[in-house]
Amino acid sequence: MNTVVLNLEPIAHLSDEQFYQLCVANRDLSLEMNAAGELIIMPPVGGETGNQEAGLIADLEIWNRQAKLGKVFSSSTIFILPNGAKRSPDAAWIKLERWEALTPEQRKKFPPLVPDFLIELRSETDRLSQIQEKMQEYIKNGLRLGWLINPQDRQVEIYRLLKAVEVVQMPAIVSGEDILPGFELQL
């Protein structure tokens, strides 16, 4: 199954609330919306990718429980970016102060902010160029640090605010740098 992109703009423009209600009504689908208002229906991942994704979230959560610096989110969480896109990274982290600045209603629905840190894990069905565009979108919206893990090409692309993308060959240890102090992930 491939990603499906539907252009809704000729007939409708979904508000944040309408998009939220669409997602609630279709819980079995993994939905995103880009800044142009196109609805993106993503296929489920296979067992290996799902297991890798769970491991990434677990490692991030274990570090965060010790550091107590923020909140960790799974790929089921959709974030409303400043450009209006509604995106769900495979793993995300938000600094505690930014999370606590949200209203209770904003926390219950789709948080209106870009994560401070996130991971995208390329699955067998993902086109690399689409994930790279998504990573650039995150950076343009204020992401401080992001990792695109690409098992197919045995690489990790490291995205940093206001810096060129760094490509590291796997196996590697990647660092959370000053965004996630003390967090390291062995790939």
N, C-alpha and C positions, 0 to 999 in steps of 0.2 A: 504494500500500500504506500502511496506517495502522499506528500503534503498537497492539500487542495487550497487554492486561494480564490475566494469569491469577492468580486467587486460589487459592493452594495450601494456605492455612491449614486448610481443613476436613479435608484428608487428610494433609498433611505440613508439617513445619517444617524447612527446609533449613539446616543448619549452614553456617558459612563454608566449610569443607572440601567439603561436598556441593555447594554452589553453584559452587565452583571446579571441581570434577569435572564438573558439568553443562556449564559453559562450555567446558572442554577437550574434552568429548565432542561438542559442537555448535559447533565453531569457525566455521562459516559463518553463525551467528546473532549478532546484537549484543544481548546480554542485560544487563539491570540488575535489581536487586531493591530495592523501596522498604522503608522501615522497618516497614511493616505485613506484610511477607513476600510481597507480590505480585510475581510474576515479570513483567518488562516486556520484550517482544520488540519491538525497534525496527527500522524499515525501513532499508535502505541509503539513502545520499544519492546525488543525481544528480551529474553531472560538474561543473557549476558550483560547487555547494556543496563537493564534494570538493576541487576546486582551491583554493577560498578557504580551506578548513580547512588544507590543506597549506601555503599561504602564511603563515597565522598561526603554525603550528608552526615553520616555517623562520625567521620573523622572531624569534620567542621564542628559538629555539636559537642563532641568530647572536649575539643580545645575551648570552645565557648563556655562550657560549664565550669571549666577551671578559671578562665580569664574573666568571665562575667562582664564582658564589654559590649554585648549586643544581643541580637536575636537572629536565629538561623531559620531558613525557610526552605521547603521542599519545592519540587517542580510543579506542584499543584497550586502554588501561590502565583497570582497574577498581580503585577505592579503596573500602575498607570504612570507612564513616564511624562516628563514635562512637555514633550512634543505631542502628547495625546495617544501614543502607541500603548497598547496593553500587552505586556510581555511576561512570560513565565520561564525564567532560567532554571536549569536543572538543580542548582543549589544556590542559595543567596544568603547574605549576611548584611544586617543593618546595624549601625552604631546605636547603642542604647538611647542616647539623647535624642536622636532623630526619630526613633520609634516612639518614645514617650511624648514627643511633641505632637503626634497625631491625635485626633479626637478618637473616642471609643468607637464611633461609627466608622471612621476611616480604617481602624484596625480590624473591624469585623468584616468589611467588604474587601475591595482591592486597594491596597495602600497606594496613595498618590505620591510616589517617589521612586527614584532609581536606587537600587541597593548600593552600598559602599563597596561590596565585593560580591562577585558571582562566578559560577562555573557553568560552562556549557560543555556537555559531553557529546561528541559526535556519534550518532548511532549509524547503523548500516544503511538506513534509508535517508539520512541527511545529506544534502548537497553542501559541500564545504563552503562554497561561495555565499550561500544563504546564511549560514551561521556566522561567517566573517562579517557580512553586512549587518547582522543583528548585533554583533559585538561592537562594531563601529557606532551603531545607533546608541547603544548603552553609553559608550564613551562620550559621544556628543551631548548626551543628556546628563552627564555628571558622574558616571561610574568612576571610582577611584582606582580599582584593580580588578581585572578579570582574567580568567584562564579558559581558553578554548582547548579542551583535551581532545586530540585527534588520534585514536588508537589505530585507525586504518593506515595513516602515514607515519605513525610512531613519533608524533610531535606534540608539543604544547605551545600554543601561541599565548604570550603574556601581553595583556593590554593594560596600559597605564594612562592616566589622565595627562594630556599634553606631551606625550612621548610616543616615539615610533614603536610599532609592534615588535616584540622580541620573540624569535622562534627557537625553542630548545628541543633537542632530540631526546627521546625516551630511551632507556630509563633515565629518570632525573628526579631530583628533589627540588620542588618549587617552594618558595617562601612567601608567607603572607606579608612580608616586608613591614613597613611601619603602619600599615592598615590593620593587619592582624598580627600584632607582635607575638613572636614565639610560635606561630603556626607554620608547620612544614608538612608537605604532602609528598610521600614517596610514590612515584609512578613507575 
